[in-house]
Amino acid sequence: MSRKTKQKQDTMSEAEYIATFCNEKRICNRWAVYISPARQM
């Protein structure tokens, strides 16, 4: 029987949460990628 260990969870302040997850992310220089199924011969 295996024992699960509890991991200490660090808490994040509201300001840290907003700075990490609520900022607008811009992705530049994107290229479309088209993937088609392989043909069987």
C-alpha positions in Angstrom: 0.0 0.0 0.0 1.5 3.3 -1.0 1.4 6.4 1.2 0.4 9.8 -0.3 2.4 12.7 1.0 0.8 16.1 1.4 2.6 18.9 -0.4 2.7 22.3 1.1 0.8 24.7 -1.1 2.2 28.2 -1.3 -0.5 30.8 -1.3 -0.5 33.6 -3.8 -1.7 37.2 -2.9 -4.4 38.7 -5.0 -1.9 41.2 -6.6 0.4 38.3 -7.6 -2.5 36.3 -9.0 -3.7 39.3 -11.1 -0.1 40.0 -12.3 0.3 36.3 -13.3 -3.0 35.4 -14.9 -5.0 38.5 -15.7 -2.6 40.3 -18.0 -3.3 40.6 -21.7 -1.1 38.2 -23.7 -0.1 39.2 -27.2 1.3 36.6 -29.6 3.2 38.1 -32.6 4.5 36.5 -35.8 2.0 33.5 -35.8 1.8 31.2 -38.8 -1.0 28.9 -39.7 -0.2 25.2 -39.8 -2.3 22.8 -41.9 -2.1 19.1 -41.1 -3.7 16.7 -43.4 -4.1 12.9 -43.0 -1.4 10.7 -44.6 -2.4 9.2 -47.9 -2.5 5.4 -48.2 -1.1 4.1 -51.5 
